[in-house]
Amino acid sequence: MSDPNDLQAFLDEAWQHLSRGVADSKSPARYPTFVTVSPHGTPEARTVALRAARQSDAALEVHTDIETAKVAALRHRPVAAFHIWLPRADLQIRLTASVTILTGPDVETQWAKVPAASRVSYGTEPAPGTPIAQVYAYEKPPTRDRFAVLRCLLTEMDLVHLGTRHRRAGFARKDGWQGTWLAP
């Protein structure tokens, strides 16, 4: 562990975990909880796969089917939250973000990297969440036009490290990610 009093080191540690989540499918940061607010005002949480994490512009990316409830929620209110628990590091990462939904030619690069076997995640018929008559009454054709990238520009980060003495810090885009210590 780095100097426990160093805010920048604490922030960098969180970004290292986020980057590891993109690169390592066994990392707990790979599958964060992603929370949106439905058009009716109900919070909706689900697990997503983290596909990109860039500290340079404080951005995360998630892939999704354009017909999901999370996309409908984001069209109504383009904000989301992430929650990640890293048990070996005793670290909780909470993030808030403004979200842009990218489709069509804007996602060609990302689509090209999706393995053929994984492309069936984009195109479920009927659309995800639609009631069906029987458990397997759906098809999963890979449908390129249903593929979307959620570009999440982080607005705030809240980090909590559990230890003999807990540490908590908040960071915000609006203050250049300087950070401040918070009571845990």
C-alpha positions in Angstrom: 0.0 0.0 0.0 1.2 3.5 -0.8 1.4 6.4 1.7 -2.1 6.3 3.4 -2.1 10.2 3.5 -1.5 10.6 -0.2 -4.8 11.5 -2.0 -3.3 11.2 -5.5 -1.9 7.7 -4.7 -5.3 6.7 -3.4 -7.0 7.9 -6.7 -4.3 6.2 -8.8 -4.8 2.9 -6.9 -8.5 3.1 -7.8 -7.7 3.6 -11.5 -5.3 0.7 -11.4 -8.1 -1.5 -10.2 -10.4 -0.2 -12.9 -7.8 -0.8 -15.6 -7.2 -4.3 -14.3 -10.9 -4.9 -14.5 -10.8 -4.2 -18.3 -7.7 -6.4 -18.8 -8.5 -9.3 -16.4 -11.8 -11.2 -16.5 -11.1 -12.6 -13.1 -10.8 -9.1 -11.5 -13.8 -8.1 -9.4 -13.6 -4.7 -11.1 -14.5 -6.4 -14.4 -18.2 -6.7 -13.4 -19.4 -3.6 -11.5 -22.9 -3.0 -10.5 -24.3 -0.3 -12.9 -27.3 1.8 -11.6 -29.7 3.9 -13.7 -33.0 5.6 -12.9 -36.0 4.4 -14.8 -38.3 6.9 -16.5 -40.7 6.2 -13.6 -38.0 7.2 -11.1 -37.2 3.7 -9.9 -33.5 2.8 -9.3 -32.4 -0.1 -11.5 -29.2 -2.0 -10.7 -27.5 -4.7 -12.8 -24.1 -6.2 -13.4 -22.2 -5.1 -16.5 -18.8 -5.9 -18.0 -16.3 -3.1 -17.9 -14.8 -2.7 -21.4 -12.6 0.4 -21.1 -11.2 2.6 -18.3 -9.2 5.7 -19.1 -7.9 7.9 -16.3 -6.8 10.5 -18.9 -10.3 11.6 -19.5 -12.0 9.9 -16.5 -14.1 7.7 -18.7 -15.4 4.1 -18.5 -17.1 2.1 -21.3 -19.8 -0.6 -21.2 -21.3 -2.5 -24.1 -25.0 -3.2 -24.3 -28.0 -4.1 -26.5 -29.7 -0.9 -27.6 -33.1 -2.4 -26.6 -32.3 -2.9 -22.9 -34.1 -1.1 -20.0 -30.8 0.6 -19.1 -30.7 2.3 -22.5 -34.3 3.5 -22.1 -33.4 4.8 -18.7 -30.3 6.6 -20.0 -32.3 8.2 -22.8 -34.6 9.6 -20.2 -31.9 10.6 -17.7 -28.3 10.2 -19.0 -26.7 9.6 -15.7 -25.5 6.4 -14.0 -23.6 5.1 -11.0 -21.1 2.3 -10.6 -20.4 0.3 -7.5 -17.3 -2.0 -7.2 -16.2 -4.0 -4.2 -12.6 -5.3 -4.3 -12.4 -7.8 -1.4 -8.7 -8.5 -1.6 -7.9 -4.8 -1.5 -10.7 -4.0 1.1 -11.7 -1.2 -1.3 -15.1 0.1 -2.3 -15.3 2.3 -5.4 -18.4 4.3 -6.1 -18.6 6.4 -9.2 -21.2 8.7 -10.8 -21.1 9.5 -14.5 -22.9 11.3 -17.3 -23.5 8.8 -20.1 -23.5 9.1 -23.9 -25.1 6.3 -25.9 -23.0 5.5 -29.0 -24.2 3.5 -31.9 -23.7 3.0 -35.6 -20.4 4.1 -37.2 -19.3 5.5 -33.8 -18.9 2.0 -32.4 -17.2 0.2 -35.4 -13.9 -0.2 -33.6 -15.5 -1.7 -30.5 -17.7 -4.0 -32.5 -14.7 -5.3 -34.4 -13.2 -6.4 -31.1 -16.3 -8.3 -29.8 -15.6 -12.1 -30.3 -18.1 -13.8 -32.6 -19.4 -16.0 -29.7 -20.1 -12.9 -27.7 -22.0 -11.0 -30.4 -25.1 -12.9 -29.6 -25.5 -10.7 -26.5 -26.7 -7.9 -28.9 -29.9 -8.8 -30.6 -32.0 -10.9 -28.3 -35.5 -11.5 -29.8 -37.9 -10.6 -28.4 -36.1 -7.6 -26.8 -34.6 -8.1 -23.3 -37.2 -7.8 -20.6 -40.1 -8.7 -22.8 -42.4 -11.3 -21.2 -42.2 -14.7 -22.9 -44.5 -17.8 -22.8 -41.8 -20.3 -22.0 -38.3 -20.2 -20.4 -36.4 -20.5 -23.7 -38.9 -18.8 -26.0 -36.3 -16.4 -27.4 -33.5 -16.3 -29.9 -30.1 -14.6 -29.7 -29.0 -13.6 -33.2 -26.0 -11.4 -33.4 -27.5 -8.1 -34.6 -24.9 -5.4 -35.3 -27.5 -2.6 -35.3 -28.4 -3.4 -31.7 -24.8 -3.0 -30.4 -24.2 0.2 -28.3 -21.4 1.6 -26.3 -22.2 3.5 -23.1 -19.4 6.1 -22.7 -19.5 7.1 -19.1 -17.7 10.4 -18.2 -17.1 10.2 -14.5 -18.3 13.2 -12.5 -17.4 11.9 -9.0 -15.5 9.1 -7.3 -15.9 8.0 -3.7 -13.3 5.6 -2.4 -13.5 3.7 0.9 -10.6 1.5 2.1 -11.5 -0.7 5.1 -8.6 -1.3 7.4 -7.6 -0.9 11.1 -8.3 2.7 10.4 -10.7 3.2 7.5 -9.9 5.8 4.8 -12.4 7.6 2.6 -11.9 10.2 0.0 -14.1 12.0 -2.5 -12.9 13.2 -5.9 -14.8 15.4 -8.5 -14.3 16.3 -12.1 -15.3 19.9 -11.3 -12.3 20.4 -9.0 -9.8 18.6 -11.3 -9.9 15.4 -9.3 -7.9 17.0 -6.5 -9.8 15.1 -3.9 -10.6 15.6 -0.2 -10.6 13.3 2.7 -14.0 12.3 4.1 -15.0 10.7 7.4 -15.6 7.0 6.6 
